[in-house]
């Protein structure tokens, strides 16, 4: 599809397995980067230079995930850019793993075991990322990237500190504008075919306040459904590795909270949508709905759209990720 911003750049469909545009990255690198852990709440990739004009990527994970999910992308970006992957509250070192989730699993207890994650709110997510954005802004422009449910947090952060963000990137991520919440978007006809509905969830009572998924299930039907939803064209071994980094509990408040991007705040920040054409969780039709509604909300600041042949988890070739983010970085210099 064409670039919906009206600019001359086209929105090519990029194959997930094709060779990367290595020359673009090499031109930005003066020395080798390194990947390091920073405190308990983030992973960081440092380039050698810290010039004021060089942007920093702040990467926000999706539901049930953590900063480790960005580790391969961090390694690729570390060749020429600063990048930090955050652990949202209740994730990463702060994640909760119910006793009944451990082996041997107690599936009946898993339905009712309380979780402290229920107390986590969208405001907690936003406050944490705002703090990260403020910290890295001193080094230069900030590019805020959200994947999947992380898009709701990206909206909230841009509503609070639009002046600190040079560009927003939604990687097949939720971007509510005319629909108030992620849950509302998931009730639209465009979401009716979502493979997320095929993943068996743990039937917890509403008062528990969490959405719980047993990623350690040994049921072959569960594995098949999870693979279809997240990474349908990945090898089984890589899908198993993916499932083993996911966390069982997500606060039910995150998807239900009002996450609309506000025209006078969020709407001031330039934005890119990485549209994943093989996504079976957030379908291309639902992605197009969010892009269209966002553009109608701020017609003078429309999405720049890039379509990638990738499933929900993103391109298997991390160089494709890096190439797309490098294009954004060049616009922010």
Secondary structure in CASP SS format (residue, H / E / C, confidence):
PFRMAT SS
TARGET T0000
AUTHOR 0000-0000-0000
METHOD secondary structure of the structure
MODEL  1
X C 1.00
X C 1.00
X C 1.00
X C 1.00
X C 1.00
X C 1.00
X C 1.00
X C 1.00
X C 1.00
X C 1.00
X C 1.00
X C 1.00
X C 1.00
X E 1.00
X E 1.00
X C 1.00
X C 1.00
X C 1.00
X C 1.00
X C 1.00
X C 1.00
X H 1.00
X H 1.00
X H 1.00
X H 1.00
X H 1.00
X H 1.00
X C 1.00
X C 1.00
X C 1.00
X C 1.00
X C 1.00
X C 1.00
X E 1.00
X E 1.00
X E 1.00
X E 1.00
X E 1.00
X C 1.00
X C 1.00
X C 1.00
X E 1.00
X E 1.00
X E 1.00
X E 1.00
X E 1.00
X C 1.00
X C 1.00
X C 1.00
X C 1.00
X C 1.00
X C 1.00
X C 1.00
X C 1.00
X C 1.00
X E 1.00
X E 1.00
X E 1.00
X E 1.00
X E 1.00
X C 1.00
X C 1.00
X C 1.00
X C 1.00
X C 1.00
X C 1.00
X H 1.00
X H 1.00
X H 1.00
X H 1.00
X H 1.00
X H 1.00
X H 1.00
X H 1.00
X H 1.00
X H 1.00
X H 1.00
X C 1.00
X C 1.00
X C 1.00
X C 1.00
X E 1.00
X E 1.00
X E 1.00
X E 1.00
X E 1.00
X C 1.00
X C 1.00
X C 1.00
X C 1.00
X C 1.00
X H 1.00
X H 1.00
X H 1.00
X C 1.00
X C 1.00
X C 1.00
X C 1.00
X H 1.00
X H 1.00
X H 1.00
X C 1.00
X C 1.00
X C 1.00
X C 1.00
X C 1.00
X H 1.00
X H 1.00
X H 1.00
X H 1.00
X C 1.00
X C 1.00
X C 1.00
X C 1.00
X C 1.00
X H 1.00
X H 1.00
X H 1.00
X H 1.00
X C 1.00
X C 1.00
X H 1.00
X H 1.00
X H 1.00
X H 1.00
X H 1.00
X H 1.00
X H 1.00
X H 1.00
X H 1.00
X H 1.00
X H 1.00
X H 1.00
X H 1.00
X H 1.00
X H 1.00
X H 1.00
X C 1.00
X C 1.00
X C 1.00
X C 1.00
X E 1.00
X E 1.00
X E 1.00
X E 1.00
X E 1.00
X E 1.00
X C 1.00
X C 1.00
X H 1.00
X H 1.00
X H 1.00
X H 1.00
X H 1.00
X H 1.00
X H 1.00
X H 1.00
X H 1.00
X H 1.00
X H 1.00
X C 1.00
X H 1.00
X H 1.00
X H 1.00
X C 1.00
X C 1.00
X E 1.00
X E 1.00
X E 1.00
X E 1.00
X E 1.00
X C 1.00
X C 1.00
X C 1.00
X C 1.00
X C 1.00
X C 1.00
X C 1.00
X C 1.00
X C 1.00
X C 1.00
X H 1.00
X H 1.00
X H 1.00
X H 1.00
X C 1.00
X C 1.00
X C 1.00
X H 1.00
X H 1.00
X H 1.00
X C 1.00
X C 1.00
X C 1.00
X H 1.00
X H 1.00
X H 1.00
X H 1.00
X C 1.00
X C 1.00
X C 1.00
X C 1.00
X C 1.00
X C 1.00
X C 1.00
X H 1.00
X H 1.00
X H 1.00
X C 1.00
X E 1.00
X E 1.00
X E 1.00
X C 1.00
X C 1.00
X C 1.00
X C 1.00
X C 1.00
X C 1.00
X C 1.00
X H 1.00
X H 1.00
X H 1.00
X H 1.00
X H 1.00
X H 1.00
X H 1.00
X H 1.00
X H 1.00
X H 1.00
X H 1.00
X C 1.00
X C 1.00
X C 1.00
X C 1.00
X C 1.00
X H 1.00
X H 1.00
X H 1.00
X H 1.00
X H 1.00
X H 1.00
X H 1.00
X H 1.00
X C 1.00
X C 1.00
X C 1.00
X C 1.00
X C 1.00
X E 1.00
X E 1.00
X E 1.00
X H 1.00
X H 1.00
X H 1.00
X H 1.00
X H 1.00
X C 1.00
X C 1.00
X C 1.00
X C 1.00
X C 1.00
X C 1.00
X C 1.00
X C 1.00
X C 1.00
X H 1.00
X H 1.00
X H 1.00
X C 1.00
X C 1.00
X E 1.00
X E 1.00
X E 1.00
X E 1.00
X E 1.00
X E 1.00
X C 1.00
X C 1.00
X C 1.00
X C 1.00
X C 1.00
X C 1.00
X C 1.00
X H 1.00
X H 1.00
X H 1.00
X H 1.00
X H 1.00
X H 1.00
X H 1.00
X H 1.00
X H 1.00
X H 1.00
X H 1.00
X H 1.00
X H 1.00
X H 1.00
X C 1.00
X C 1.00
X C 1.00
X C 1.00
X C 1.00
X C 1.00
X E 1.00
X E 1.00
X E 1.00
X E 1.00
X E 1.00
X E 1.00
X C 1.00
X E 1.00
X C 1.00
X C 1.00
X E 1.00
X C 1.00
X C 1.00
X C 1.00
X H 1.00
X H 1.00
X H 1.00
X H 1.00
X H 1.00
X H 1.00
X H 1.00
X H 1.00
X H 1.00
X H 1.00
X H 1.00
X H 1.00
X H 1.00
X H 1.00
X C 1.00
X C 1.00
END
